[in-house]
Amino acid sequence: MACRCTRISKCRSDITKVSNARTALQALSNNNGTLNTRLTELGGRMQEMATPDNIGSCATSINNMNKDSASTISAMISQCTARISSLQSELTNLEREDREHHQGLKK
């Protein structure tokens, strides 16, 4: 069994990077909620300005603007969370192997 110190360092770095990405996505999700509120407000205003001929298509367009991004962001947050969990498990195993390796060198 070889020393795992380098891999441990890389794994910790990866956990930090993915955690930062998840935090950024969560902030984006919050901003997305604000955007959705604004789009809803816009939809209300559009009804005042739209003609009977185009009111249905305007409302549909506004409702669809934000629908896909919310589910995509949520899926990305879930993927980050799963990757962090996987990396933490890997880190635990690497640290155990590294301890065994360094203890074996002391004997």
Secondary structure, DSSP 4 states (H G I P E B T S, - for coil): ----HHHHHHHHHHHHHHHHHHHHHHHHHHHHHHHHHHHHHHHHHHHHHS-TTTHHHHHHHHHHHTHHHHHHHHHHHHHHHHHHHHHHHHHHHHHHHHHHHHHHHH-
